[in-house]
Amino acid sequence: MARSPRFVETADVDNWLDTIATGTAVGTTAEATAHHHIRPGVTYRPVKDGPRIPVRLAWWRDDRPRGLGDLIDLTTRLYAGRASSSGTGAGAGSG
């Protein structure tokens, strides 16, 4: 018999992944989580044709980086290339 899903609230990414590692939860996340938060017992699988997620560039508000326009253009091209080759991806924004 299938159980109805329930939502589990966690305080942060580490706590969320620890909950998943216990086998009591599943979750969806951005690809970067799989690269930055490796956990024994947690398997990451791509969701093909999933929704695109927004991507943002960030910097200290009082210190606009040199070459920001070029960085935005490059990031946009990189994500556009991923979107066309994989069916998923995201656009970049200037924040």
C-alpha positions in Angstrom: 0.0 0.0 0.0 1.4 3.4 -1.0 1.8 6.0 1.7 0.9 9.6 1.3 3.9 11.9 1.2 4.6 14.1 4.2 6.8 17.2 4.4 9.6 17.2 6.9 11.0 20.6 7.9 14.7 20.9 8.5 16.9 23.8 9.7 19.5 23.7 6.9 20.9 21.7 4.0 23.1 19.5 6.2 20.1 18.5 8.4 18.0 17.9 5.3 20.6 15.6 3.8 21.1 13.8 7.2 17.3 13.1 7.2 17.5 11.8 3.7 20.5 9.6 4.6 18.4 7.9 7.3 16.0 6.6 4.6 13.0 8.5 6.0 12.8 11.2 3.3 13.6 12.0 -0.3 14.1 15.5 -1.8 14.8 17.5 -4.9 17.6 19.9 -5.2 19.8 21.8 -7.6 22.8 20.0 -9.2 25.3 22.0 -7.2 24.1 20.2 -4.0 25.3 16.9 -5.3 28.8 18.4 -5.9 29.1 20.4 -2.7 27.3 18.2 -0.2 28.4 14.6 -0.7 26.9 12.3 1.9 27.4 8.6 2.4 24.0 6.9 1.8 22.6 9.7 -0.3 22.3 9.1 -4.1 21.7 12.0 -6.5 20.0 11.3 -9.8 19.3 13.9 -12.5 15.7 14.7 -13.3 15.4 14.8 -17.0 13.1 17.5 -18.5 12.6 19.0 -15.0 11.8 22.6 -14.5 14.6 25.2 -15.0 15.8 26.8 -11.8 16.9 30.5 -11.6 20.6 31.1 -11.3 21.9 34.3 -9.8 25.3 36.0 -9.6 26.0 37.6 -6.3 28.5 40.2 -5.1 28.9 42.7 -2.3 26.4 45.5 -3.1 29.0 48.3 -2.5 31.7 46.7 -4.7 30.5 45.9 -8.2 33.0 43.6 -9.8 35.1 44.7 -12.8 33.9 43.0 -16.0 30.5 42.3 -14.6 28.9 42.6 -18.0 31.3 40.0 -19.5 30.7 37.7 -16.5 26.9 37.9 -17.0 27.3 37.2 -20.8 29.6 34.3 -20.2 27.4 32.7 -17.5 24.3 33.2 -19.7 26.0 31.5 -22.6 27.2 28.6 -20.4 23.8 27.9 -19.0 22.1 28.4 -22.4 24.5 25.7 -23.8 23.5 23.3 -21.0 19.9 23.9 -21.5 20.1 23.1 -25.2 22.2 20.0 -24.7 20.5 18.4 -21.7 16.9 19.7 -21.8 17.6 21.5 -18.5 19.4 24.5 -17.4 18.9 28.1 -16.2 19.5 31.6 -17.2 21.8 34.0 -15.4 20.6 37.2 -13.9 22.4 40.3 -12.7 20.6 40.1 -9.3 
